[in-house]
Amino acid sequence: MADYSDLMKRLPDIAKVVNQFNSETVQQAVFQAITASLDAFPGAKASGAQGAPERKRRASSKSSSGSGATGTGDAPSPVRQKKAGSSPTIVADLNLRPKGVKSLHDFISEKKPSDDGERYACFVYYLSTIRKIDKISHDHIFTCFREMQWKVPNIDSGLNNTKTRKGWITSRARDNVTLSRTGLNFVEHDLPRKSS
């Protein structure tokens, strides 16, 4: 049990290291590297600390997956179940180049989002305001990333980061992502960013 206590004491330091990076992609890579090393922590399996790395993943992503798995025995951890069971797919009937309406490409070229948080805000704005889609899912956002031919980030954690750090997203339910008033104002009035 001493190994588990040691891991728990290190969690604030791990969070500080991860949060030093601005890029969500880099943060995810650093976090994965750290948690991979925690999985190899001496004595973790023997002392019962096997659940500690999984708890760190849940604590840092502030996820409410509600899977109920505990990470004990031979069952896969909730993180693995979530990734395997929730891979987004392309929304086949979503036309992002409609006739008579601004295309996603044209909208993004006009707004020039510079990071994933800004892209999420632009995608949700475009889909809800311009395309008038009521329920925007992770699949819709995934489809937008693919349409723009951009590398697809972890949409769940990216939306959570955008919600907590910027306040542009009000809901991150998998089937009902919405833009806050702050997000709406950001897209309409602050993009494209003015060069200094």
C-alpha positions in Angstrom: 0.0 0.0 0.0 3.0 2.3 0.4 3.5 2.4 -3.4 -0.1 3.6 -3.9 0.4 6.3 -1.3 3.6 7.4 -3.0 1.8 7.6 -6.4 -1.1 9.7 -4.8 1.5 12.2 -3.4 3.0 12.6 -6.9 -0.3 13.4 -8.7 -0.2 17.2 -8.1 3.4 17.3 -9.5 2.3 15.3 -12.5 -0.6 17.7 -13.2 1.9 20.7 -13.0 4.1 19.1 -15.6 1.3 18.3 -18.0 -0.3 21.8 -17.6 3.0 23.5 -18.5 2.2 22.9 -22.2 -0.3 24.9 -24.2 -1.0 22.5 -26.9 -3.7 19.9 -26.1 -1.9 17.4 -28.3 1.4 17.9 -26.4 -0.4 17.7 -23.1 -2.0 14.4 -24.1 1.4 13.0 -25.2 3.1 14.1 -22.0 0.3 12.6 -19.9 0.4 9.3 -21.8 4.2 9.1 -21.3 3.9 9.8 -17.6 1.0 7.3 -17.1 2.9 4.7 -19.1 5.8 5.1 -16.7 3.4 4.8 -13.8 2.1 1.5 -15.1 5.7 0.3 -14.8 6.0 1.7 -11.3 7.9 -1.0 -9.2 5.5 -3.1 -7.1 2.3 -1.5 -8.5 0.6 -4.8 -9.3 1.9 -6.6 -6.2 0.9 -3.9 -3.8 -2.6 -3.4 -5.1 -1.8 0.0 -6.6 -2.9 -1.2 -10.1 -5.8 1.2 -10.1 -3.7 4.3 -9.3 -2.7 5.1 -12.9 -6.3 4.6 -14.0 -7.5 7.0 -11.2 -5.0 9.6 -12.4 -6.4 9.4 -16.0 -9.9 9.9 -14.7 -8.9 12.7 -12.4 -7.0 14.6 -15.0 -9.7 14.3 -17.7 -12.5 15.0 -15.2 -14.5 12.5 -17.2 -17.9 11.3 -16.0 -18.0 8.2 -18.2 -19.9 6.3 -15.5 -18.6 3.0 -16.6 -18.3 1.6 -13.1 -15.3 -0.6 -13.9 -12.7 -0.6 -11.1 -9.6 -1.7 -13.0 -9.3 -4.9 -11.0 -8.8 -8.4 -12.2 -8.5 -9.1 -15.9 -11.1 -6.6 -17.0 -9.8 -3.7 -19.2 -9.6 -0.3 -17.6 -12.4 2.2 -18.2 -10.1 4.3 -20.4 -9.5 1.3 -22.8 -13.2 0.5 -22.8 -14.1 4.1 -23.6 -11.7 4.4 -26.5 -12.7 1.1 -28.0 -16.4 1.6 -27.6 -16.7 5.2 -28.6 -14.6 5.8 -31.7 -16.3 8.6 -33.6 -17.5 7.9 -37.1 -18.2 10.1 -40.1 -21.8 11.3 -40.4 -22.5 10.2 -43.9 -25.4 12.5 -44.6 -23.7 15.6 -43.3 -23.1 17.8 -46.4 -20.4 20.3 -45.5 -20.3 21.8 -49.0 -24.0 22.6 -49.5 -25.2 24.7 -52.5 -26.5 28.1 -51.5 -24.9 28.0 -48.0 -21.4 28.8 -47.0 -19.2 25.7 -46.9 -17.3 24.6 -43.9 -14.0 25.3 -45.8 -15.1 28.8 -46.6 -16.2 29.5 -43.0 -13.0 28.1 -41.5 -10.9 30.1 -44.1 -12.7 33.2 -43.0 -12.4 32.6 -39.2 -8.8 31.1 -39.2 -9.0 29.1 -35.9 -5.4 28.6 -34.6 -5.8 25.7 -32.2 -8.2 22.8 -31.4 -10.2 24.8 -28.9 -10.9 27.5 -31.5 -11.7 24.8 -34.1 -14.3 23.1 -31.8 -16.0 26.5 -31.3 -16.0 27.2 -35.0 -17.3 23.7 -35.9 -20.1 23.9 -33.3 -21.0 27.5 -34.4 -21.0 26.5 -38.1 -23.1 23.4 -37.5 -25.6 25.0 -35.2 -25.9 28.5 -36.6 -25.2 28.2 -40.3 -26.3 24.6 -40.9 -29.1 24.8 -38.3 -28.3 21.3 -36.8 -30.1 20.9 -33.4 -28.1 18.0 -31.9 -24.4 18.1 -32.6 -22.5 14.9 -31.6 -18.9 14.0 -31.4 -19.4 12.3 -34.8 -20.3 15.7 -36.3 -17.1 17.2 -35.0 -15.1 14.2 -36.1 -16.6 14.7 -39.6 -15.6 18.3 -39.6 -12.0 17.5 -38.7 -11.9 14.9 -41.5 -13.4 17.4 -44.0 -10.7 19.9 -43.2 -8.1 17.1 -43.5 -6.7 17.9 -40.0 -5.3 15.5 -37.5 -8.2 14.4 -35.3 -7.5 15.0 -31.6 -9.2 13.2 -28.7 -12.5 14.9 -29.0 -13.8 14.1 -25.6 -10.9 15.5 -23.7 -10.5 18.4 -26.1 -14.2 19.5 -25.6 -13.7 19.2 -21.9 -10.6 21.4 -22.0 -12.4 23.9 -24.2 -15.3 23.9 -21.8 -13.3 24.3 -18.6 -10.5 26.6 -19.8 -12.3 28.9 -22.3 -16.0 28.5 -21.4 -16.9 28.3 -25.1 -18.7 24.9 -24.9 -21.6 24.5 -22.5 -22.3 20.8 -22.9 -20.0 18.0 -23.8 -22.5 15.2 -23.9 -21.6 12.9 -26.7 -24.8 13.6 -28.6 -25.5 17.2 -27.7 -22.5 19.5 -27.9 -23.5 23.2 -27.6 -21.8 26.6 -27.8 -22.1 29.0 -24.9 -22.8 32.7 -25.3 -19.1 33.3 -24.7 -18.3 30.9 -27.5 -20.8 32.5 -29.8 -19.4 35.9 -29.2 -15.8 34.6 -29.6 -16.5 33.1 -33.0 -18.6 36.1 -34.3 -16.5 38.9 -32.9 -13.0 37.7 -32.0 -12.2 35.6 -35.1 -10.2 36.0 -37.1 -7.7 37.2 -34.5 -6.4 40.7 -35.2 -2.6 40.7 -35.9 -0.7 43.2 -33.7 
